[in-house]
């Protein structure tokens, strides 16, 4: 069933307010984008020109790490790009967007019906590169200070919208390294999905920066295609 959101408020709530972040999130501030790029195993952002520039919303809810969660989407297998992948809400920065925060909030509203007034934007990471295209993406870290109803608001883009407890992502039993050809990177098991690629790299970097990560098996590399075949992702792999 499609979720019908309330109207959005473009251009509002687009200022970063790190001073308003809850104490439990503050260790996650100050991400080094170069470290994040290395964690993903991806190439660095070029100076352009780019076909498109995007922003994603890394939205954390809760009053503590133990109670915290992150909002994720499952991209429709019918999508032309990144089909079947687990992703943060987000997408292309349009000319009408005031900044990356505005774009991330607008896209989150379009995909999940998120009410931007319930969100505290905290920090914008420096641009990261998508491995497949080289196009830059700016993650916007935010706190969902007043969680509101969300759902599948754009079925052509996402067919599942859900939150994952941070405790599940931290659990070493749900962490793994996946590899494909010469590339390898961090991944997570979550609700029978596999979270990998850009999203997996951002989450891994966030956990490490905040000091929330626990020891896990980083050395065993699981074949990506076989791992995805056992998941709910339904990804089309080349």
N, C-alpha and C positions, 0 to 999 in steps of 0.2 A: 504494500500500500504506500502511495506517495504521501509524504509529509508536507502539509501546506503551512509554510512559515508566515509569520507576521511580516509586514513591509520592513525593508532594510532602511538604514539611515546613512547613506553614503557620505563620506567626508567627516563623520563624527567619530570620536574616540580613537583618533589616529596618532596621539602623542604617547611616546614611551614614558612609563612611570615606574622606573625601577625602585624608587623609594616606597612605592605602595605594594611591592611584592611581599608575600608572607615570608617570615623568617626561614621556614624550612626550604624554600626555593632559592634563597640567596646564594648558597654555595654553587648553584648551577650557573650563575652569572659570570660573564667574562670569558666566554668560549673563544678559543683560538681557532679561527676558520681553517688555517693551514693544517692544524692537527686533525680537525674533522675531516678534511679532504684526504689525509693520509689514512685515517681510520677506514674510510670508505674504499680505499684502494683505487681512487679515481684520479684523473688528471686535474691539474689546477685550472682555475678559470682563466680564459684568455682575455685579451683586451677588446675583443669584438672585431668586426660587427657580429651581433648575434641575431638569429632568426626571431627569438623572443626572450624576454626576461620574465621570471615568475617569482611569486612569493608563496610560502606555505605557513600555516598557523600551527605551531607546536603548543597545544593548549593543555595545560595541566590543571586538574581539579583536586580539591581536598584540602585538609587542614594539617597534613603531615605526610611524610614519605610513606609511612605504613598505610595510610588511608588514601593516598594519591592515585590518580589515574590520568590517562592521556587519551584524547579523542583521535580516532582513526577512521578511515574509510576503506572500503574494498572497491577498487575501480572496476567498472563494468567490463566483462570479457569482450563486449562489443566495441569497446573503445579502440581507436586506431593506434594509440601510443600508450605504452605502459599498461596494457589491458590485463586485468586480473590481479594487479599488484595491490598491496596494502600501502596506503599513502596518507599523509596528513592532508586535511582540507587545504586547498590552494589552487593556484593556476596563474595564468598570464597576467602581468601588470598592464592594465589598459591605460590609454592616454588620459582618461577621465579620473583615474585614481590619483589621490593626492600624494601618496607615497606607498611603500611596500606594505605598511601596516594596513592601510585602507584597502589595498588589493587583497591581502590575506583574509581580512574580515569579510569583504564582499564575497569572495569565492567560498568562504566557509558558510555564509548565508545561502548562497546559491546551491551548494551541495548538500547541506545538512539542516538548513533553517536556523542556524545559530543566531541568537539575539546578541548583537555586538555590544549592547549596553551591559551585558553580564560578564564582560571580559575586561581584564586589566592588562594591556600590552606592557611588557616588561623590558624586553631587549630584542634588538634586531641583529642577527649574526651578519658578518660580512658574507658576500656572495660565495656560494658553493657551486660546483659544476656537476651537471648530470652526465654520467659516464657515456651514455649512448649518443648524446647530441653535443655536449660541450656547452649547452646553454646554461646561463647562471640562474640560481635560485637563492632567494634571501629567506632563511627561516626566521620567523617572528615568534619568540618565546612569550607566552602569556599565561596569566592565571585566570581560571574560570571561577571568579569569586562568588557567583550566584548561578550555579548550573540550571539551565533551562531545558525544556524539551527539544530534542533534535531527532532527526530521522532522515530517510532517503527523500530528499527534496528534488533531486534531478536524476531520475533513474537511468538516463542515458550516460551519466558520468559515474555514478556510484550506486551499487545495488545493496550495500550494507554500510551502516554507520553505527559505530560502537565505541565503548571506552574499554581500555585494558588497564587493570590495576598495575601500578608501578611495581608492586611486590611480585607480580607474575613475571615482569620483564627482568627484574633483578635476580630471580630464582635461577641458579646455575643450570638446573634441569631444563630450562626453556631457552638456553643460549647455545649457539653453535656458530661455526664458520662454514660458509658455503663457497664453492668455487666453480668457475666455468672458464675453461681454457687457461690463460695466464692470469686471470683475475680471481681474487678471493676477497671476502669481506664478512663482517659480522651479520648475524641474523638472529631471529627470535621465533619461537613457537608461541602463538597466541590464538586461542579459540579455534584451533585446528587450521589456522592460516600460518603461512611463513612470512615473516616481515624481514625483508632483505633490501639490498641496494641502497638507494638514497635514504629511505626512511629508516632502515636498519642502522645505517651509519650515523645518522643524526641521533637516534636514540642511544646507541652505544657511546657516542661522544658525550652526550648529556649525562648519562649515568657515571661515566668516568670522571668528568669534570666536577660533578657534585659530590663525589666520594661515596656514591650509593652502590656502586658495582661490587659484587663479590667474586671470588675466584671461580673461574669456569674454564672448561676445556677449549682453549684457543687454538690448539695445535692440530687437532683432527679436522681435516677439510672434507666436508660432505659434498658430493656432486650435486650441483644446483638443480639440474633437470630431474634427477631421481627424487630429491627432497621435495620439489614442488609437485611432482606427480602424486605424492602421498598426502598432499594438503588439499584444502578447499579453494586454493587460489584460482584454479582453472585458467592459468596463464598460457598464452600462446608464445612459445619459445621459438626463436629462429634456429 
